[in-house]
Amino acid sequence: MNADRPRIDSRLRRQLDAAGPNDSLEAVLTLRAGGGSSDTPSAEAVVERAEALVRQAAADAEIEPDDYELNVFGQLEAFAIAAPRRLVERLLADPEVASAMPNRPSPPGSG
């Protein structure tokens, strides 16, 4: 497995496969340790990093800020996002993302 590709939970993969490009998904993504430093970043630095990452991905995917919800967990170096599938996919392609899982389980009967 390529070290730069995020680990994506199989349940999130199924949700991505089943969703249309504008369907909203909820995912929790973790960030890679920045710059190979062993120092733990401050919660504020993680919030800034996650917000910048999402802003750039949203701009690239032509998604307006009102079209997604973001909640950053600074102490955990992770964030939850509810967004159109194309924004989630754009984030998963970013080398700063280490892993991703669904924020909510698949609906009953969907897998």
C-alpha positions as CSV (number, residue, x, y, z in Angstrom):
1,M,0.0,0.0,0.0
2,N,1.2,3.5,-0.9
3,A,2.2,5.3,2.3
4,D,0.8,8.6,1.0
5,R,-2.7,7.2,0.4
6,P,-5.1,7.3,3.3
7,R,-6.5,4.2,4.9
8,I,-10.2,4.4,4.1
9,D,-12.7,2.2,6.0
10,S,-14.6,-0.2,3.8
11,R,-17.9,1.2,5.1
12,L,-17.0,4.7,3.9
13,R,-15.9,3.2,0.5
14,R,-19.3,1.6,0.2
15,Q,-21.0,4.9,1.1
16,L,-18.9,6.8,-1.5
17,D,-19.7,4.2,-4.2
18,A,-23.4,4.4,-3.5
19,A,-23.6,8.3,-3.4
20,G,-24.2,10.6,-6.3
21,P,-21.6,13.4,-6.7
22,N,-23.8,15.9,-4.9
23,D,-25.2,13.5,-2.2
24,S,-24.0,14.5,1.3
25,L,-21.8,12.1,3.3
26,E,-20.5,12.3,6.8
27,A,-16.9,11.2,7.4
28,V,-14.2,11.5,10.1
29,L,-10.7,12.1,8.7
30,T,-7.4,12.1,10.6
31,L,-4.5,14.2,9.6
32,R,-1.0,13.0,9.0
33,A,1.7,14.1,11.4
34,G,3.0,17.3,9.9
35,G,6.5,17.5,8.6
36,G,7.8,14.4,10.3
37,S,8.1,16.3,13.6
38,S,7.7,14.3,16.8
39,D,6.2,17.5,18.4
40,T,2.5,17.4,19.0
41,P,0.9,20.4,17.4
42,S,-1.4,22.6,19.4
43,A,-5.1,22.2,19.1
44,E,-5.3,25.7,17.5
45,A,-2.7,24.7,14.9
46,V,-4.7,21.6,14.0
47,V,-7.9,23.6,13.7
48,E,-6.1,26.1,11.3
49,R,-4.6,23.2,9.3
50,A,-7.9,21.4,8.9
51,E,-9.9,24.5,8.1
52,A,-7.3,25.5,5.4
53,L,-7.3,22.0,4.0
54,V,-11.1,21.9,3.7
55,R,-11.3,25.5,2.3
56,Q,-8.9,24.6,-0.4
57,A,-10.6,21.3,-1.3
58,A,-14.0,23.0,-1.4
59,A,-12.7,25.7,-3.7
60,D,-11.1,23.1,-6.0
61,A,-14.4,21.2,-6.0
62,E,-16.4,24.4,-6.5
63,I,-18.4,23.9,-3.3
64,E,-19.6,26.8,-1.3
65,P,-18.9,27.0,2.5
66,D,-22.7,26.8,3.2
67,D,-22.7,23.4,1.5
68,Y,-20.7,21.6,4.1
69,E,-20.3,21.4,7.9
70,L,-17.0,21.0,9.6
71,N,-16.1,20.1,13.2
72,V,-12.4,19.9,14.1
73,F,-11.1,17.8,17.0
74,G,-7.9,19.7,17.6
75,Q,-6.5,17.5,20.4
76,L,-7.1,14.4,18.2
77,E,-5.7,15.8,14.9
78,A,-9.0,14.8,13.2
79,F,-12.1,16.4,11.9
80,A,-15.7,15.4,11.0
81,I,-17.3,16.7,7.8
82,A,-20.7,16.5,6.3
83,A,-20.3,17.4,2.6
84,P,-21.1,16.5,-0.9
85,R,-19.4,13.3,-2.1
86,R,-17.1,15.2,-4.4
87,L,-15.7,17.3,-1.6
88,V,-15.1,14.1,0.6
89,E,-13.3,12.5,-2.4
90,R,-11.2,15.6,-2.9
91,L,-10.1,15.5,0.8
92,L,-9.3,11.8,0.5
93,A,-6.9,12.6,-2.4
94,D,-5.0,15.1,-0.2
95,P,-1.6,13.8,1.1
96,E,-2.3,15.4,4.5
97,V,-5.2,12.9,5.2
98,A,-4.0,9.8,7.0
99,S,-7.3,7.9,7.4
100,A,-11.0,8.1,7.0
101,M,-14.1,6.4,8.3
102,P,-17.9,7.1,8.1
103,N,-19.2,9.4,10.8
104,R,-22.4,7.4,10.8
105,P,-22.9,3.7,10.0
106,S,-24.6,2.8,6.7
107,P,-28.4,2.8,6.8
108,P,-29.9,-0.6,7.7
109,G,-30.0,-2.9,4.7
110,S,-27.3,-1.0,2.7
111,G,-24.4,-3.2,3.5
